[in-house]
Amino acid sequence: MTNYEQKIIDKLSAKKLISSGKAEELQRKLKDVEGSLELMLLDDPNISSQDVLSAKSEISKLPGGTIADTDKISIDLLKQIPEEAARQYKIIPLGRSGNTLKVGLVDPDDYKVRDAIRFIAMGIDVVPELYVITQDTFKKALGQYRTFRSQIKEALVELDREREEEKKAPKPSKLRVSEALLKEAPVTKVVAVILKHAVEGKASDIHIEATSANTRVRFRVHGKLYTSLFLPSAIHPAVISRIKILSNLRLDEMRIPQDGRFSTEVSGRVIDFRVSTFPTRIGEKAVLRVLDPSISIRTLPDLGLIGRNLDVVNDALKNQYGMILIAGPTGSGKSTTLYASLSSIDKESLNVVSLEDPIEYNMEGVSQSQVRPEIGYTFATGLRHVLRQDPDIIMVGEIRDSETATLAIHAALTGHLVFSTIHTNNSIGVIPRLIDMGIPAFLIPSSLSVAVAQRLLRRLCPHCKVSEPAPPKIAVFIEKEIEGMGKETRSRIDVDTRSGYTLWRSEGCGKCSRRGTIGRIGIYEVLLMTKQLKEIVYREPNDINIQEEAKRQGMITLRQDGIIKALQGVVSIDEVLRASEES
């Protein structure tokens, strides 16, 4: 029994939480057998973990640190203290703010522990802030150390061991060796761990690519790629082959790109993955799109549609016919906006059919169909068949060619409400793009109801964002953009500008894994087909004329919508400038 354990017993006795008999029993047990005093105490139904923590806090003069059952320490935070050090000294990272690292320790009376904390802190250039924790809290945190890299490391060690055993055994044919390798548990485990951590980390894409030195695995989180780990180059072919097997792709074809998909259970739910392989100079690259059907569909306001933009789209959704087109580059959230639009419609009395590639969300009340161009089932061929299904509302994943565009236009003209996406930089470019696809200009005014352009911006972390006055040049820029908005929009801007313009930034914290952002939000530009715009399309549908009409109807540009959200503290002004430069 240590001196510190005796102090805890004495403190609990003084608080009358344990009797003198109980105290003697604990002292006897700790002398006779090795064990944890705290775990012995928690066996007593009259003593809570909080009681133990309070006693330890009073003895050590340190604040108490806890981890809720639902809390998960981020991987980035766990990396501040190596697992080996955490186990040896019974210390865990509780949080980080700037250059201050909050460290929880089980035994604050042990000077070796404090020395170890100071040494670790010097190595990562932080100032330690000490908290006392219970043994129970320590065990909870330690269980989270089975991280991405540790699991991968275990699999690689196992793979090396099996390869050494294989070398000693009689060599089979080359083909048989390849087949055996693909079935090896370690390679399967490596891929499974990558998929698991991508899903748990809310990654939208996984990039597995060969470099001259190793294999790099990157996750795209909230629109930005982050390197997660490096694998030995020797296992790159086996990892790619494992992904090909899951996706039913040809193993012997490494000269041309291949596309496939597969579904697997990850963390208790079925996740879909869309796979694309690509030949490079030093080996095949695989990119996997993560599609989680269980993710709930968000509403239009949740996505970032506000004010006039929301009003115009909601009015268009009430129509019984016409076409709503969502424009933007790849990865700008167009499909998510389509789903949100469909979810706001009462589908009980309507026949709603969708053609998608791939199906990203499961929607009740919608007949969803996966197009398969490899077998001739394209958006165009699917749309022909959909029109025979007596639909009221049709969603087409993307208008890629003139045939699909023509069929979508005719569907809208014949009494159907049509949703789709199109690749243009802004809403004004939608009409010229349709004309370039071969759609006669006179058909567009009667079919197109609304054109929506969008971008995705990283949302500032609400836990660590701070305000600051806008620099003079930025303030002038903001003022100019606000003046260009319609009177109605200006009156609806919910920001206080009496003392100048206030902007926001974030340096990162434990809640956002030091990234400064959590999730993403859209900025939007909505062009309405008015009577005046119809006349322009009939007469001379060029960008200049369409833009003049857009200003007249009070359209908010992507940049202006971004500025509104920057002033409200939702995004940074740097994000707005970056995104609007692309439009």
C-alpha positions in Angstrom: 0.0 0.0 0.0 1.4 3.4 -1.0 1.4 6.5 1.1 -1.0 8.1 -1.4 -3.5 5.2 -1.1 -3.4 5.7 2.7 -4.2 9.4 2.2 -7.3 8.5 0.1 -8.5 6.1 2.8 -8.0 8.7 5.5 -9.9 11.4 3.5 -12.9 9.1 2.8 -13.0 8.1 6.5 -12.9 11.8 7.5 -15.9 12.4 5.2 -17.6 9.4 6.8 -17.9 7.7 3.4 -16.3 4.6 4.7 -16.4 3.2 8.3 -13.3 2.5 10.4 -13.9 -1.2 9.8 -14.0 -0.8 6.1 -10.8 1.3 6.2 -9.0 -1.5 8.1 -10.3 -4.1 5.6 -9.0 -2.1 2.7 -5.6 -1.6 4.4 -5.4 -5.4 5.0 -6.3 -6.2 1.4 -3.7 -3.8 -0.1 -1.0 -5.3 2.2 -1.8 -8.9 1.4 -2.6 -8.7 -2.4 -1.8 -6.4 -5.2 -4.7 -4.5 -6.5 -6.2 -1.1 -7.1 -7.6 0.8 -4.2 -10.0 2.7 -6.4 -11.5 -0.4 -8.0 -12.0 -1.9 -4.5 -13.7 1.3 -3.4 -16.1 1.3 -6.4 -17.2 -2.2 -5.4 -18.9 -0.5 -2.5 -22.4 0.7 -3.6 -22.2 3.6 -1.2 -19.1 5.1 -2.9 -19.3 6.7 -6.3 -16.5 7.5 -8.7 -17.2 11.2 -8.0 -16.6 10.6 -4.3 -13.2 9.1 -5.1 -12.3 11.9 -7.5 -13.3 14.6 -5.0 -11.1 13.0 -2.4 -8.1 12.8 -4.7 -8.7 16.4 -5.8 -8.6 17.7 -2.3 -5.5 15.7 -1.4 -3.5 16.7 -4.5 -4.9 20.3 -4.7 -5.6 19.6 -8.4 -8.9 20.0 -10.3 -10.7 16.8 -11.1 -10.8 15.6 -14.7 -13.5 13.3 -16.2 -14.5 11.7 -19.5 -18.2 11.2 -20.1 -19.3 7.7 -21.3 -20.3 9.3 -24.6 -17.2 11.2 -25.2 -14.5 10.1 -27.6 -11.0 11.5 -27.4 -9.9 12.5 -30.9 -7.0 10.7 -32.5 -5.2 14.0 -32.9 -5.4 14.6 -29.1 -4.4 11.0 -28.2 -1.2 11.5 -30.3 0.0 14.2 -27.9 0.9 11.4 -25.4 2.2 8.1 -26.8 0.3 5.0 -25.7 3.4 3.5 -24.1 3.9 6.5 -21.9 0.2 6.7 -21.1 0.2 3.0 -19.9 3.5 3.3 -17.9 2.7 6.5 -16.1 -1.1 6.3 -16.1 -1.6 9.7 -17.8 -4.0 10.7 -20.5 -4.5 13.9 -22.6 -7.9 15.5 -21.7 -7.8 18.5 -24.1 -5.7 21.1 -25.7 -6.2 24.9 -26.0 -3.4 26.8 -27.9 -0.1 25.7 -26.4 -1.7 24.4 -23.2 -2.2 20.6 -22.9 -4.6 19.3 -20.2 -3.2 16.1 -18.8 -5.0 13.8 -16.4 -2.9 11.6 -14.0 -4.0 8.8 -11.7 -1.3 9.2 -9.1 -0.3 12.9 -8.7 1.9 12.0 -5.7 4.4 10.2 -7.9 7.2 12.6 -8.8 8.3 10.3 -11.7 4.9 10.9 -13.3 5.3 14.6 -13.1 8.8 14.5 -14.5 7.5 12.4 -17.4 4.7 14.9 -18.2 7.2 17.8 -18.2 9.5 15.8 -20.6 6.6 15.0 -23.0 5.4 18.6 -22.9 8.9 19.9 -23.8 9.0 17.6 -26.7 5.8 18.9 -28.3 6.3 22.5 -27.1 3.3 22.8 -24.8 2.6 23.8 -21.2 1.0 21.0 -19.2 -2.0 21.7 -17.1 -2.6 18.9 -14.6 -5.8 17.3 -13.6 -6.3 14.4 -11.2 -8.4 11.5 -12.6 -9.7 8.2 -11.3 -8.5 4.8 -12.3 -11.9 4.2 -14.0 -11.4 7.3 -16.2 -7.9 6.2 -17.1 -9.2 2.8 -18.3 -11.9 4.5 -20.4 -9.3 6.7 -22.1 -6.8 3.9 -22.6 -9.4 1.9 -24.4 -9.5 4.6 -27.1 -5.8 4.2 -27.8 -6.5 1.3 -30.2 -6.3 3.8 -32.9 -5.9 3.8 -36.6 -2.1 3.4 -36.7 -1.9 0.9 -33.9 -4.4 -1.4 -35.6 -2.6 -1.0 -38.9 0.8 -1.7 -37.2 -0.6 -5.0 -35.7 -1.7 -6.1 -39.1 1.6 -5.3 -40.7 3.5 -7.2 -38.0 1.3 -10.2 -38.6 1.7 -9.9 -42.4 5.5 -9.8 -42.0 5.4 -12.9 -39.8 3.3 -14.8 -42.3 5.6 -13.8 -45.1 8.6 -15.1 -43.2 6.8 -18.4 -42.7 5.9 -18.5 -46.4 9.5 -18.1 -47.4 10.4 -21.2 -45.4 7.6 -23.3 -47.0 7.9 -24.9 -50.5 7.1 -22.2 -53.1 3.8 -22.7 -55.1 3.2 -21.3 -58.5 3.3 -17.5 -58.9 -0.5 -17.4 -59.5 -1.2 -19.4 -56.3 1.1 -17.2 -54.2 -0.9 -14.1 -55.5 -4.2 -15.7 -54.6 -3.0 -16.7 -51.2 -1.7 -13.2 -50.5 -5.0 -11.7 -51.3 -6.7 -14.0 -48.8 -4.3 -13.2 -46.0 -6.0 -11.9 -42.9 -3.5 -9.1 -42.3 -4.1 -7.5 -45.7 -7.9 -7.9 -45.2 -7.5 -6.3 -41.8 -5.5 -3.4 -43.1 -8.2 -2.5 -45.6 -11.0 -3.1 -43.0 -9.2 -0.7 -40.5 -8.9 2.0 -43.3 -12.6 1.7 -44.1 -13.6 1.8 -40.4 -11.6 4.9 -39.5 -12.8 6.7 -42.7 -16.4 6.1 -41.7 -15.9 7.0 -38.0 -13.9 10.1 -39.0 -16.8 11.2 -41.4 -14.5 11.1 -44.4 -16.2 11.6 -47.8 -13.4 10.0 -49.8 -10.4 7.7 -49.2 -7.3 8.1 -51.4 -4.8 5.2 -51.5 -1.8 6.0 -53.7 1.7 4.8 -54.3 4.7 7.2 -53.9 8.3 6.6 -54.5 8.9 5.8 -50.9 5.7 4.2 -49.6 1.9 4.0 -49.9 0.0 7.1 -48.7 -3.5 6.9 -47.3 -5.5 10.2 -47.2 -9.0 11.0 -46.0 -11.1 13.9 -47.4 -12.9 15.4 -44.4 -15.1 18.5 -44.9 -13.7 19.0 -48.4 -10.0 18.9 -47.4 -7.5 16.0 -47.8 -5.6 14.9 -44.7 -2.8 12.3 -44.7 -3.8 9.6 -42.3 -0.9 7.1 -42.5 1.9 5.6 -44.7 2.1 1.9 -45.5 5.1 0.0 -46.8 5.4 0.0 -50.6 5.6 -3.8 -50.6 2.0 -4.3 -49.6 0.5 -1.7 -52.0 -0.4 -4.3 -54.7 -2.1 -6.5 -52.1 -4.1 -3.6 -50.7 -5.3 -2.5 -54.2 -6.1 -6.1 -55.1 -8.1 -6.5 -52.0 -10.2 -3.5 -52.9 -10.6 -4.8 -56.5 -11.9 -8.1 -55.1 -14.5 -6.3 -53.0 -15.5 -4.3 -56.0 -15.6 -7.2 -58.5 -12.9 -5.6 -60.7 -10.4 -7.4 -62.8 -7.2 -8.2 -60.9 -5.2 -8.8 -64.0 -6.0 -5.4 -65.6 -3.7 -2.7 -64.3 -3.3 -0.7 -67.5 -6.6 1.1 -67.7 -8.9 2.7 -65.1 -11.7 0.7 -63.6 -14.9 1.6 -61.7 -16.8 -0.5 -59.2 -18.7 -0.5 -56.0 -19.3 -2.6 -52.9 -21.1 -2.6 -49.6 -19.8 -3.8 -46.2 -20.7 -3.5 -42.6 -18.7 -0.9 -40.7 -19.3 -0.1 -37.0 -22.6 -1.9 -37.0 -24.2 -0.4 -40.2 -24.0 -1.1 -43.9 -21.8 1.4 -45.8 -21.6 1.7 -49.6 -18.3 2.5 -51.3 -17.9 3.7 -54.9 -14.4 2.7 -56.2 -12.3 4.1 -58.9 -8.8 2.7 -59.8 -6.3 4.7 -61.9 -3.0 3.6 -63.4 0.0 5.7 -62.5 3.8 5.5 -63.2 4.5 3.8 -59.9 1.4 1.8 -59.3 -2.4 1.9 -59.3 -4.2 4.5 -57.3 -7.6 3.8 -55.7 -10.1 6.4 -54.7 -13.2 5.3 -52.6 -16.2 7.5 -52.2 -17.9 6.8 -48.8 -21.7 6.6 -49.1 -23.5 6.1 -45.8 -27.2 5.4 -46.5 -28.1 5.8 -42.8 -27.1 9.5 -42.7 -30.3 11.5 -42.3 -31.3 13.9 -45.0 -30.9 17.5 -44.0 -33.4 20.3 -44.6 -32.8 23.1 -47.0 -32.2 25.7 -44.2 -29.7 23.3 -42.5 -27.8 23.2 -45.8 -27.5 27.0 -45.8 -30.4 28.3 -47.9 -31.7 31.4 -46.2 -33.7 34.5 -47.0 -34.7 35.1 -50.6 -32.9 32.1 -51.8 -35.0 29.8 -49.6 -38.2 31.6 -50.5 -37.7 31.2 -54.3 -36.7 27.5 -54.0 -39.7 26.7 -51.7 -42.1 28.4 -54.2 -40.7 26.4 -57.1 -41.1 23.1 -55.1 -44.9 23.9 -54.9 -45.2 23.8 -58.7 -46.7 20.7 -60.4 -44.4 21.0 -63.3 -41.1 22.6 -64.4 -37.4 22.0 -63.9 -35.2 22.9 -61.0 -31.5 22.6 -61.8 -28.6 22.7 -59.3 -25.3 23.9 -60.7 -21.8 23.7 -59.4 -18.5 21.8 -59.7 -17.9 18.2 -58.5 -18.0 18.0 -54.7 -20.1 21.1 -54.2 -23.0 19.3 -52.6 -25.4 19.3 -55.5 -26.8 15.8 -54.8 -27.4 16.6 -51.2 -29.4 19.7 -52.1 -31.5 17.5 -54.5 -32.3 15.1 -51.7 -33.1 17.9 -49.3 -35.5 19.3 -51.9 -37.3 16.0 -52.4 -37.5 15.4 -48.7 -39.5 18.7 -48.3 -42.3 17.4 -50.7 -45.3 15.4 -49.5 -44.8 12.1 -51.3 -47.8 10.3 -50.0 -50.1 11.3 -52.9 -47.3 11.5 -55.5 -45.3 9.1 -57.6 -41.6 10.1 -57.1 -39.0 8.3 -59.2 -35.2 9.0 -59.2 -32.3 8.0 -61.4 -29.0 8.1 -59.6 -25.3 7.3 -59.9 -24.8 6.2 -57.2 -27.7 6.1 -54.7 -26.3 8.1 -51.8 -29.2 8.2 -49.4 -32.2 5.9 -48.9 -35.5 7.9 -49.2 -38.8 6.6 -48.1 -41.5 7.1 -50.7 -39.1 7.4 -53.6 -38.5 4.7 -56.2 -34.8 5.0 -56.5 -32.9 3.4 -59.4 -29.2 3.0 -59.9 -28.0 3.7 -63.5 -25.3 1.4 -64.9 -23.7 2.9 -68.0 -21.5 -0.2 -68.4 -24.6 -2.3 -69.4 -26.3 0.5 -71.4 -28.6 1.7 -68.6 -27.8 5.4 -68.7 -29.6 8.5 -67.5 -31.1 8.9 -70.9 -32.3 5.3 -71.3 -33.5 5.3 -67.7 -35.5 8.5 -68.2 -37.3 7.0 -71.2 -38.5 4.2 -69.0 -39.3 6.4 -66.1 -41.8 8.4 -68.2 -43.7 5.1 -68.7 -44.0 4.7 -64.9 -46.7 7.5 -64.5 -44.4 9.8 -62.5 -45.3 13.1 -60.9 -41.8 14.0 -59.8 -38.6 12.9 -61.5 -35.1 13.3 -60.1 -32.2 12.8 -62.6 -28.8 12.6 -60.9 -27.0 14.6 -63.6 -27.6 16.1 -67.0 -24.4 15.0 -68.8 -25.4 15.1 -72.5 -27.8 16.5 -75.0 -30.0 13.4 -75.0 -30.6 13.5 -71.3 -31.1 17.3 -71.4 -33.7 17.0 -74.2 -35.6 14.2 -72.3 -35.6 16.2 -69.1 -36.9 19.4 -70.8 -39.7 17.4 -72.5 -40.6 15.8 -69.2 -40.9 19.2 -67.5 -43.0 20.5 -70.5 -45.4 17.6 -70.2 -46.5 18.1 -66.6 -43.7 16.7 -64.5 -41.6 18.4 -61.8 -38.0 17.5 -62.7 -34.9 17.9 -60.4 -31.4 17.5 -61.7 -27.8 18.8 -61.6 -25.6 20.4 -64.2 -22.0 21.4 -64.4 -21.7 25.2 -64.6 -19.9 27.8 -62.5 -22.9 29.9 -61.6 -26.7 30.0 -62.0 -26.4 32.5 -64.9 -24.4 30.0 -66.9 -27.2 27.3 -66.8 -29.2 28.7 -69.7 -26.3 29.1 -72.1 -25.1 25.6 -71.1 -28.5 24.1 -72.0 -28.3 25.9 -75.4 -24.8 24.6 -75.9 -26.2 21.1 -75.3 -28.6 21.6 -78.3 -31.7 22.6 -76.5 -33.7 25.2 -78.6 -33.8 28.5 -76.7 -37.6 28.8 -77.1 -38.1 25.6 -75.0 -36.1 26.8 -72.0 -38.5 29.5 -70.6 -41.4 27.2 -70.4 -39.5 24.3 -68.8 -36.9 25.8 -66.5 -38.3 27.2 -63.2 -35.2 27.9 -61.1 -31.4 27.6 -61.5 -29.4 27.2 -58.3 -25.6 27.5 -58.1 -23.8 26.5 -54.9 -20.4 25.9 -53.2 -19.5 24.3 -49.9 -17.5 26.3 -47.3 -16.0 24.9 -44.1 -18.1 26.0 -41.1 -16.2 27.6 -38.2 -15.9 25.7 -35.0 -18.4 27.3 -32.6 -16.3 26.3 -29.6 -13.1 28.2 -30.5 -14.1 30.9 -33.0 -13.2 34.5 -32.0 -14.4 37.8 -33.5 -12.2 40.5 -34.8 -12.8 43.8 -36.7 -12.6 43.6 -40.4 -9.4 45.1 -41.9 -10.0 48.4 -43.8 -9.6 46.9 -47.3 -11.9 44.0 -46.5 -14.4 46.4 -44.9 -14.5 48.4 -48.1 -15.0 45.2 -50.1 -17.8 44.0 -47.9 -19.5 47.5 -48.0 -19.4 47.4 -51.9 -21.0 43.9 -52.0 -23.7 44.8 -49.5 -24.6 47.9 -51.5 -25.1 45.6 -54.6 -27.7 43.6 -52.8 -31.4 44.4 -53.1 -33.2 46.5 -50.4 -35.1 43.5 -49.2 -31.9 41.4 -48.7 -30.1 44.3 -46.9 -33.0 44.6 -44.5 -32.9 40.9 -43.7 -29.2 40.7 -42.9 -29.1 39.8 -39.2 -25.8 41.5 -38.3 -24.9 44.6 -36.3 -22.7 46.9 -38.5 -23.0 50.0 -36.3 -19.4 49.7 -35.1 -18.0 48.5 -38.4 -17.9 45.0 -39.7 -17.0 42.1 -37.4 -15.5 38.9 -38.9 -14.6 35.6 -37.3 -11.7 33.2 -37.3 -10.8 30.0 -35.5 -7.4 28.7 -34.4 -8.6 25.2 -33.5 -9.4 23.3 -30.3 -9.9 19.7 -29.1 -13.6 19.8 -30.2 -12.6 20.3 -33.9 -9.3 18.3 -33.8 -7.3 21.5 -34.1 -8.7 22.2 -37.6 -10.8 25.2 -36.7 -13.8 24.0 -38.6 -16.6 21.5 -38.0 -18.7 20.4 -41.0 -19.6 22.4 -44.0 -22.3 24.8 -45.1 -23.5 25.9 -48.6 -23.5 29.3 -50.2 -26.1 29.7 -52.9 -27.1 31.8 -55.9 -30.7 31.4 -57.1 -32.0 32.6 -60.5 -35.7 32.7 -61.0 -37.4 32.4 -64.4 -39.4 35.6 -64.5 -41.4 37.1 -67.3 -38.6 39.5 -68.1 -36.0 36.6 -68.2 -38.3 34.7 -70.5 -38.2 37.6 -73.0 -34.4 37.7 -72.7 -34.0 34.0 -73.5 -36.4 34.3 -76.5 -34.5 37.4 -77.7 -30.8 37.2 -76.9 -29.8 34.8 -74.1 -26.2 35.8 -73.3 -24.5 36.1 -69.9 -24.7 39.9 -69.8 -28.4 40.2 -70.5 -29.2 37.4 -68.0 -27.0 39.0 -65.3 -28.8 42.3 -65.7 -32.1 40.6 -65.1 -30.7 38.7 -62.2 -29.7 42.0 -60.5 -33.2 43.5 -61.3 -34.9 40.6 -59.5 -32.7 40.9 -56.5 -30.6 37.8 -56.9 -27.9 37.3 -54.3 -24.6 36.1 -55.8 -22.5 33.3 -54.3 -20.1 35.9 -53.0 -22.8 38.0 -51.4 -24.4 35.0 -49.7 -20.9 34.0 -48.4 -20.4 37.5 -47.0 -23.7 37.3 -45.1 -22.6 34.1 -43.5 -19.2 35.5 -42.7 -20.7 38.5 -40.9 -22.9 36.0 -39.0 -19.8 34.1 -37.8 -20.7 30.9 -39.7 -17.6 30.9 -42.0 -14.4 32.8 -42.4 -14.0 35.6 -44.9 -11.0 33.7 -46.4 -13.3 30.8 -47.2 -15.7 33.1 -48.9 -13.0 34.7 -51.1 -11.6 31.3 -52.0 -15.0 29.9 -53.0 -16.3 33.0 -54.9 -13.1 33.3 -56.9 -14.0 29.9 -58.5 -17.5 31.2 -59.6 
